[in-house]
Amino acid sequence: MRAEPARVGARGVDSYPYSLGGTAAQARRLKSSGIDFVVLYLGVTSPATLRHVLDAGLAFMPVTLAGRYDGPAAVAQCKALSLPAGCTVWLDLEGMTAYRTPATELIAKINAWADAVANAGYQPGLYIGSPQPLTGKELYALKVVRYWKAPARVVDRFGELGEPNCGYCMYQLWPEIHWPSNDDPNRVWVDVDFIQQDYKGRVPSWVVASPDGIDLSTVRGVQTRLKELGFDPGSIDGVVGPKTRAALVAFQESRGLTPDGVVGPKTQEALAIPS
């Protein structure tokens, strides 16, 4: 797996039912019917379900269940899926519990979540639904760096439009539907979403399968790729020893990257290019 910027105009779906145990046939049907990416829920999505999505040629992004502000738990769930650094992880903000939470308390919860996600190498994003209490200025000042709009008109606790100053890089349509149709045997109950740039020219980052099946989110995958590219990591043993570290630094230097021996988003992107 690798993280890469999402494509403007891409059409996707988010689906709690599919998160609970979608099939490979459903993933292939989503792809063949014009879907580019899938957003599934952390804590209920299994590695097998994610593999169905990626094997079908779909991109993937994770989202929390509504009101789950436990950042370390979200990171652990991302790690359990072996999600690579650099991908956007969405926090679901909506509902009466959020609306009734004092703004200062809610802001502190969201920022603590965003810090944990960012410190783990992921890109914290916020799904903004209705109701929610924060003003546009408060939303923009949060430590999240991407915003996803619900189909509802989002207002703040004062009844004013609650939109972050940077706008949204993803938006959700209304209503929920069976995709691709009510009578399709592999239909999935979904919300439909689209990718756009926000006012700062930003898009989210999604997860895709590595083009040749090498999983660059694992040490073995990185070692395999380094060896293919002519940088000797020693044994392909899943251990970051001195030879692997030296090979990684040499690779980074050859690509004009910071030679820190760490597989961050830029290094992972460079490793994903086979030659």
C-alpha positions as a printed Julia matrix, in Angstrom:
275×3 Matrix{Float64}:
   0.0     0.0     0.0
   1.0     3.6    -0.51
  -0.55    7.02    0.1
  -0.99    9.49   -2.74
  -3.0    12.67   -3.4
  -6.61   12.03   -4.36
  -7.72   13.01   -7.86
  -9.98   16.02   -8.34
 -13.34   14.87   -9.68
 -13.0    11.35   -8.3
 -16.3     9.77   -7.24
 -16.41    7.65   -4.12
 -18.71    6.19   -1.51
 -18.68    5.9     2.25
 -20.52    2.95    3.72
 -20.98    1.64    7.24
 -22.66   -1.57    5.98
 -19.73   -2.34    3.69
 -17.33   -1.64    6.58
 -18.98   -4.44    8.53
 -18.1    -7.08    5.97
 -18.29   -6.08    2.33
 -17.38   -8.71   -0.21
 -14.84   -8.86   -3.02
 -17.7    -9.08   -5.52
 -19.24   -5.89   -4.15
 -15.88   -4.09   -4.37
 -15.45   -5.16   -7.99
 -18.99   -4.0    -8.76
 -18.32   -0.61   -7.21
 -15.24   -0.25   -9.4
 -16.95   -1.41  -12.6
 -19.86    0.99  -12.01
 -17.69    4.11  -11.84
 -16.58    4.36   -8.22
 -12.97    5.45   -7.64
 -12.61    5.29   -3.86
 -14.24    3.97   -0.71
 -14.33    5.47    2.8
 -14.81    2.88    5.55
 -15.11    3.07    9.33
 -12.25    2.47   11.74
 -12.88   -0.1    14.42
 -15.24   -2.2    12.29
 -13.3    -2.55    9.01
 -11.13   -5.67    8.85
  -7.89   -6.13    6.9
  -9.76   -8.61    4.68
 -12.4    -6.03    3.8
  -9.71   -3.46    3.03
  -7.95   -6.0     0.83
 -11.17   -6.5    -1.18
 -11.25   -2.75   -1.81
  -7.62   -2.42   -2.87
  -7.62   -5.61   -4.96
 -10.59   -4.21   -6.91
  -8.48   -1.19   -7.88
 -10.31    1.18   -5.54
  -8.6     3.78   -3.36
  -9.36    3.93    0.36
  -9.65    6.41    3.21
 -10.58    5.69    6.85
 -13.07    7.59    9.01
 -13.89    7.29   12.7
 -17.34    6.58   14.01
 -19.13    9.77   15.11
 -17.81   11.28   18.31
 -14.79    9.02   18.71
 -12.14   11.51   19.85
  -9.6     8.94   21.06
  -6.6     9.75   18.88
  -4.35    6.9    20.06
  -7.2     4.44   19.42
  -7.62    5.8    15.88
  -3.88    5.43   15.28
  -3.93    1.86   16.6
  -6.82    1.05   14.28
  -4.94    2.52   11.31
  -1.86    0.49   12.24
  -3.99   -2.66   12.52
  -4.94   -2.09    8.87
  -1.26   -1.38    7.99
  -2.21    2.01    6.55
   0.81    3.9     5.25
   1.94    7.26    6.57
   0.6    10.25    4.71
  -2.98    9.13    4.18
  -5.9    11.26    5.38
  -7.73    9.97    8.44
 -11.17   11.53    8.96
 -12.83   12.35   12.28
 -16.65   12.32   12.15
 -18.05   15.46   13.83
 -21.85   15.53   14.02
 -24.83   14.83   16.25
 -26.52   16.22   19.32
 -23.81   15.03   21.69
 -21.26   17.12   19.8
 -23.69   20.05   19.54
 -24.29   20.09   23.3
 -20.59   19.9    24.15
 -19.15   23.31   25.15
 -17.14   24.7    22.24
 -13.9    24.98   24.19
 -14.17   21.36   25.32
 -15.01   20.13   21.84
 -12.12   22.06   20.31
  -9.71   20.55   22.85
 -10.95   17.03   22.05
 -10.6    17.49   18.3
  -7.15   19.03   18.59
  -5.9    16.25   20.87
  -7.18   13.71   18.35
  -5.51   15.59   15.47
  -2.2    15.78   17.34
  -2.16   12.02   17.9
  -3.0    11.3    14.28
  -0.44   13.78   12.91
   2.29   12.56   15.25
   1.76    9.06   13.86
   2.44   10.36   10.34
  -1.16   10.55    9.13
  -3.07   13.57    7.83
  -5.92   14.55   10.18
  -9.16   15.55    8.47
 -12.62   16.48    9.73
 -16.03   15.42    8.43
 -18.42   18.23    9.35
 -22.02   17.15    9.71
 -25.09   18.63   11.32
 -25.68   19.55   14.03
 -22.34   20.8    15.31
 -21.63   23.95   17.35
 -18.38   25.42   15.99
 -18.13   28.61   13.96
 -16.32   28.76   10.65
 -13.42   30.58   12.31
 -13.21   27.95   15.07
 -13.32   25.12   12.53
 -10.52   26.66   10.48
  -8.36   27.16   13.58
  -8.47   23.46   14.46
  -5.38   21.31   14.03
  -6.99   19.25   11.27
  -5.76   20.04    7.76
  -8.54   18.75    5.5
 -12.34   19.18    5.62
 -15.16   17.0     4.28
 -18.68   18.45    4.0
 -21.9    16.63    4.83
 -24.89   17.17    2.52
 -26.78   19.16    5.17
 -26.51   22.92    5.56
 -23.95   23.17    8.36
 -24.65   25.94   10.88
 -22.94   26.82   14.14
 -24.36   27.29   17.63
 -25.37   30.83   16.7
 -27.38   29.73   13.67
 -24.79   31.07   11.23
 -23.18   29.15    8.38
 -20.38   27.04    9.85
 -17.83   26.59    7.1
 -14.04   26.61    7.55
 -12.37   29.55    5.81
 -10.44   27.2     3.54
 -13.57   25.44    2.28
 -13.85   21.71    1.68
 -11.8    19.19   -0.31
 -14.48   16.51   -0.25
 -18.26   16.7    -0.21
 -21.05   14.2     0.34
 -24.29   13.98   -1.61
 -27.85   13.37   -0.42
 -29.61   10.95   -0.14
 -28.09    7.6     0.77
 -28.75    5.05   -1.95
 -28.13    1.5    -3.04
 -25.21    1.62   -5.49
 -25.28    0.96   -8.38
 -29.02    0.2    -8.25
 -31.7    -1.26   -6.01
 -31.89   -4.5    -7.97
 -28.17   -5.17   -8.47
 -27.18   -8.42   -6.7
 -23.96   -6.79   -5.45
 -25.52   -3.48   -4.4
 -24.08   -1.56   -1.45
 -25.87    0.97    0.76
 -23.76    4.13    0.48
 -23.37    7.87    0.62
 -21.81    9.24   -2.57
 -18.82   11.59   -2.31
 -16.68   13.69   -4.64
 -13.13   15.08   -4.43
 -12.33   18.72   -5.11
  -9.61   21.19   -4.14
 -10.28   23.43   -1.17
  -9.62   27.17   -1.43
  -5.96   26.53   -0.6
  -5.58   24.06   -3.47
  -5.47   21.01   -1.22
  -6.93   17.54   -1.7
  -7.04   14.59    0.7
  -4.62   11.7     0.38
  -5.94    8.2    -0.13
  -4.44    4.72    0.06
  -3.94    2.59   -3.03
  -2.37   -0.79   -3.65
   1.27   -0.78   -4.7
   1.39   -1.37   -8.47
   3.22   -4.68   -8.23
   1.74   -5.95   -4.98
   4.69   -5.04   -2.76
   3.35   -3.7     0.53
   5.48   -0.64    1.29
   3.8    -0.22    4.69
   5.86   -3.19    5.97
   9.61   -3.46    6.6
   9.8    -6.54    4.37
   8.13   -4.62    1.56
  10.59   -1.74    1.9
  13.53   -4.14    1.98
  12.25   -5.93   -1.12
  11.87   -2.67   -3.01
  15.32   -1.41   -1.94
  16.9    -4.63   -3.19
  15.03   -4.34   -6.52
  16.34   -0.8    -6.92
  19.96   -1.81   -6.27
  20.29   -0.79   -2.62
  21.35   -3.78   -0.52
  19.27   -3.99    2.7
  20.79   -7.29    3.78
  18.39  -10.11    4.59
  14.7    -9.63    3.79
  13.77  -10.33    7.4
  11.41   -7.54    8.44
  14.02   -6.03   10.78
  15.4    -2.5    10.4
  19.06   -3.3    11.02
  22.17   -1.32   10.08
  22.21   -2.59    6.47
  18.57   -1.73    5.89
  19.03    1.71    7.42
  22.15    2.37    5.31
  20.37    1.21    2.14
  17.42    3.47    2.9
  19.66    6.48    3.51
  21.53    5.8     0.27
  18.22    5.54   -1.6
  17.0     8.82   -0.11
  20.21   10.58   -1.08
  19.88    9.26   -4.64
  16.39   10.74   -4.9
  17.19   14.1    -3.33
  15.23   13.32   -0.18
  16.17   14.03    3.42
  18.52   11.14    4.31
  17.02   10.35    7.71
  16.49    6.62    7.28
  12.75    6.99    7.93
  10.04    5.86    5.5
   7.88    8.97    5.53
   5.3     9.89    2.87
   7.83   11.29    0.35
  10.18    8.33    0.7
   7.29    5.88    0.4
   6.06    7.65   -2.73
   9.56    7.44   -4.25
   9.86    3.77   -3.35
   6.54    3.06   -5.08
   8.16    3.93   -8.44
   9.69    0.63   -9.56
  12.59    2.11  -11.54
